[in-house]
């Protein structure tokens, strides 16, 4: 469990760092160009790590449903949206809004069992927690 928490914090920090870097890049060359560079460098890094670690079956792509292979395409929308939001509303508010959007989407995925996940019931504590996060972001923005 601790390993998962550590990786979640690393991932969260990297998302923020990537967003700020992309916002700076996009000021010089454009938002879609920044998204292209980010996707390209991400692909190169992932490929290099795969070639070094070799922890999976490259031919396993055939087993993956085509819908799931489109997941990388979401990356370009994520980058464009995040960069535009950072330039418009700032880093803190953008990341806060992104986290709330992620939580709302995960509620839908978990409660409906989308993408093959086990359905989970969300109760009052989960909804109260989400409401408190939204309230906290709104208070922080004021």
C-alpha positions in Angstrom: 0.0 0.0 0.0 2.8 2.4 0.9 4.4 1.8 -2.5 1.1 2.7 -4.2 0.8 5.9 -2.2 4.4 6.9 -3.0 3.8 6.3 -6.8 0.6 8.3 -6.6 2.5 11.3 -5.1 5.2 11.0 -7.7 2.6 10.8 -10.5 0.7 13.8 -9.1 3.9 15.9 -8.8 4.9 15.0 -12.4 1.4 15.9 -13.7 1.8 19.4 -12.2 5.4 19.7 -13.4 4.4 18.6 -16.9 1.5 21.1 -16.9 3.7 24.0 -16.0 6.4 23.0 -18.5 3.8 22.6 -21.2 2.3 26.0 -20.5 5.7 27.6 -20.9 6.4 25.7 -24.1 3.1 26.6 -25.5 3.8 30.3 -25.0 6.7 30.0 -27.3 5.5 27.6 -30.0 1.7 26.9 -29.4 -0.4 24.6 -27.4 -0.9 21.8 -29.9 2.9 21.9 -30.6 3.5 21.5 -26.9 1.1 18.6 -26.7 2.9 17.0 -29.7 6.4 17.4 -28.1 5.1 16.1 -24.8 3.5 13.0 -26.4 6.6 12.3 -28.4 9.0 12.6 -25.5 6.7 10.5 -23.4 6.6 7.8 -26.0 10.4 7.8 -26.4 10.9 7.6 -22.6 8.3 4.8 -22.2 9.9 2.9 -25.1 13.4 3.3 -23.6 12.2 2.1 -20.2 10.3 -0.8 -21.8 13.5 -1.8 -23.8 15.5 -1.7 -20.5 13.0 -3.4 -18.2 11.2 -5.7 -20.7 8.5 -6.5 -18.2 5.7 -7.2 -20.6 4.8 -9.0 -23.9 5.0 -6.6 -26.8 2.7 -8.9 -28.8 0.2 -8.6 -26.0 -1.2 -5.5 -27.8 -3.3 -7.9 -29.8 -5.2 -8.9 -26.7 -6.1 -5.3 -25.8 -9.5 -4.0 -26.8 -9.2 -1.3 -29.5 -11.1 1.2 -27.2 -8.4 0.9 -24.6 -5.6 1.4 -27.1 -7.2 4.9 -27.7 -6.2 5.8 -24.2 -3.1 7.6 -25.4 -5.3 9.9 -27.5 -6.8 11.3 -24.3 -3.3 12.5 -23.5 -3.4 15.1 -26.2 -6.7 16.4 -24.9 -5.4 16.4 -21.4 -2.4 18.4 -22.3 -4.3 20.9 -24.4 -6.9 21.4 -21.7 -4.4 21.7 -18.9 -2.2 24.1 -20.7 -5.1 26.3 -21.7 -6.5 26.2 -18.1 -3.1 27.1 -16.5 -2.7 30.0 -18.8 -6.3 31.2 -18.0 -6.8 30.4 -14.3 -3.4 29.6 -12.9 -1.6 26.4 -11.8 -3.2 26.0 -8.3 -6.8 26.3 -9.5 -6.2 24.2 -12.6 -4.7 21.3 -10.7 -7.5 21.6 -8.0 -10.2 21.5 -10.7 -8.4 18.6 -12.5 -8.4 16.6 -9.3 -12.1 17.2 -8.7 -12.9 16.2 -12.3 -10.8 13.0 -11.8 -12.6 12.1 -8.7 -16.0 12.7 -10.3 -15.1 10.5 -13.2 -13.7 7.8 -11.0 -17.0 7.9 -9.0 -18.8 7.2 -12.3 -16.4 4.4 -13.3 -16.5 2.7 -9.9 -20.3 2.9 -9.4 -21.1 1.8 -13.0 -18.3 -0.8 -13.3 -17.1 0.7 -16.6 -13.9 -0.6 -18.2 -14.2 -4.0 -16.5 -13.9 -2.6 -12.9 -15.7 -4.1 -10.0 -18.8 -2.0 -9.2 -18.4 -0.1 -5.9 -21.1 1.6 -3.9 -20.5 5.2 -2.9 -22.1 6.3 0.2 -22.6 9.6 2.1 -18.9 9.8 3.3 -17.6 9.7 -0.2 -20.0 12.3 -1.5 -19.4 14.5 1.6 -15.6 14.2 0.9 -16.1 15.3 -2.7 -18.3 18.2 -1.6 -15.7 19.3 0.9 -13.0 19.2 -1.8 -15.1 21.3 -4.1 -15.9 23.8 -1.3 -12.2 23.9 -0.4 -11.2 24.8 -4.0 -13.9 27.5 -4.2 -12.8 29.0 -0.9 -9.1 28.9 -2.0 -10.1 30.7 -5.3 -11.8 33.5 -3.3 
